[in-house]
């Protein structure tokens, strides 16, 4: 029994370092899991942003097409308005 106590007193730093390394390893394993969850969430958000961006692009194209149609019709409406006002 005295040899065990003497050995622990002599090599306590080694045991503390081993416990510290086990703790650090556990923490890093836990941290790795959280990083993976964040990465998956980031990929999902990136996918959502890409989808929203494509919707905006198609909406902008549709708005530009409608604007061209309205510009074309406004000239025709102006001519019709002049003809109606002459009567």
C-alpha positions as CSV (number, residue, x, y, z in Angstrom):
1,X,0.0,0.0,0.0
2,X,2.8,2.4,0.8
3,X,4.4,1.7,-2.5
4,X,1.2,2.6,-4.3
5,X,1.0,5.9,-2.4
6,X,4.6,6.6,-3.0
7,X,4.2,5.9,-6.7
8,X,1.2,8.2,-6.9
9,X,3.0,11.0,-5.1
10,X,5.9,10.5,-7.5
11,X,4.0,10.3,-10.7
12,X,0.9,12.3,-10.1
13,X,1.6,14.7,-13.0
14,X,1.4,11.8,-15.4
15,X,-2.0,10.7,-14.1
16,X,-3.3,14.3,-14.2
17,X,-2.0,14.7,-17.8
18,X,-3.7,11.4,-18.8
19,X,-7.0,12.6,-17.3
20,X,-6.5,16.0,-19.0
21,X,-5.9,14.3,-22.4
22,X,-9.0,12.1,-22.0
23,X,-11.1,15.2,-21.1
24,X,-9.7,17.1,-24.1
25,X,-10.4,14.2,-26.4
26,X,-14.0,14.0,-25.2
27,X,-14.4,17.7,-25.7
28,X,-13.0,17.6,-29.2
29,X,-15.3,14.7,-30.1
30,X,-18.3,16.6,-28.8
31,X,-17.1,19.7,-30.7
32,X,-16.7,17.7,-33.9
33,X,-20.4,16.7,-33.6
34,X,-21.5,20.2,-33.2
35,X,-19.4,21.4,-36.1
36,X,-20.9,18.7,-38.3
37,X,-24.5,19.9,-37.3
38,X,-23.5,23.5,-38.1
39,X,-22.1,22.4,-41.5
40,X,-25.3,20.5,-42.4
41,X,-27.4,23.5,-41.4
42,X,-25.1,25.8,-43.5
43,X,-25.5,23.5,-46.5
44,X,-29.3,23.6,-46.1
45,X,-29.3,27.4,-45.8
46,X,-27.1,27.7,-48.8
47,X,-29.5,25.5,-50.8
48,X,-32.5,27.6,-49.6
49,X,-30.7,30.8,-50.6
50,X,-29.9,29.4,-54.0
51,X,-33.6,28.5,-54.5
52,X,-34.8,31.9,-53.4
53,X,-32.2,33.5,-55.7
54,X,-33.5,31.6,-58.7
55,X,-37.0,32.6,-57.8
56,X,-36.0,36.2,-57.7
57,X,-34.1,35.9,-61.0
58,X,-37.2,34.4,-62.7
59,X,-39.4,37.0,-61.1
60,X,-37.1,39.8,-62.3
61,X,-37.2,38.3,-65.8
62,X,-41.0,38.1,-65.7
63,X,-41.3,41.7,-64.5
64,X,-38.9,42.9,-67.3
65,X,-41.1,41.0,-69.9
66,X,-44.3,42.6,-68.5
67,X,-42.6,46.0,-68.6
68,X,-41.8,45.5,-72.2
69,X,-45.4,44.5,-73.0
70,X,-46.7,47.5,-71.0
71,X,-44.4,49.9,-72.8
72,X,-45.6,48.5,-76.2
73,X,-49.2,48.8,-75.1
74,X,-48.8,52.3,-73.8
75,X,-47.9,53.6,-77.2
76,X,-51.0,51.9,-78.7
77,X,-53.2,53.2,-75.8
78,X,-51.9,56.7,-76.5
79,X,-52.9,56.4,-80.2
80,X,-56.3,55.1,-79.2
81,X,-56.7,58.0,-76.7
82,X,-55.9,60.6,-79.3
83,X,-58.5,59.0,-81.7
84,X,-61.2,58.9,-79.0
85,X,-60.5,62.5,-78.0
86,X,-60.9,63.7,-81.7
87,X,-64.4,62.4,-81.8
